[in-house]
Amino acid sequence: MQPRIVSRPRAGFTTIESLIAAVVFLVGLVGLLSALVQARGATSQARRIMQATDVANDLAEQIHLWKFSDDRLADNATGPCTEDPLDKKNVLLEPDENTSKSYRDCMHGESMLTFNGAKFGGLRTPSFTDEEGHATRFDRYYIVKKQAVREGVERKQIWVKVRYFDAGQPRVITTQTLLINMGGV
């Protein structure tokens, strides 16, 4: 009769099991690092959107302080910006500066903020630098459209636009405000 072989359960991991566990761990770690990099990029993008919104709101608030008859609130000349003040054709989002030039030239820009020596109490230089030292410049524009509401009542509808570049692509924030002139009031 042959002797019976008794097998005992082995304790611990084999080399292959250890290698498989290490690969699974590394795949998870790469996924986690990728998510962290993507979150950091999204945070930077959100920060620039907030800064552009702050620049637009700053200009809109300053415009509210101007008199209705202020020269800086003259109607814009006819052109692409008066025909499409919301830029529904996304001309300002074109990466080629020449494509959006006629639209930008139609709007009031930085030079109008201090036109004829007027005082401007808003942001002097709309540019911000992040913690890595990258500066983002924000270009401010506005479009004015004067309308007669009824006899003795006029309003100026004003679209404020802030254009900046994020990852090489132009971005635009638009806000709107109204000024109303109630005749002799």
ABEGO torsion letter per residue (X at the ends): XBBBBBBBBBBEBBAAAAAAAAAAAAAAAAAAAAAAAAAAAAAAAAAAAAAAAAAAAAAAAAAAABBAABAAABBBBBEAAAABAAGAAGAAABABAAAAAAAAAABBBAAAAABGGBBBABBABBBBBBAAGBBBBBBBBBBBBBBBABBGBBBBBBBBBBBBBBGGBBBBBBBBBBBBBBEAX
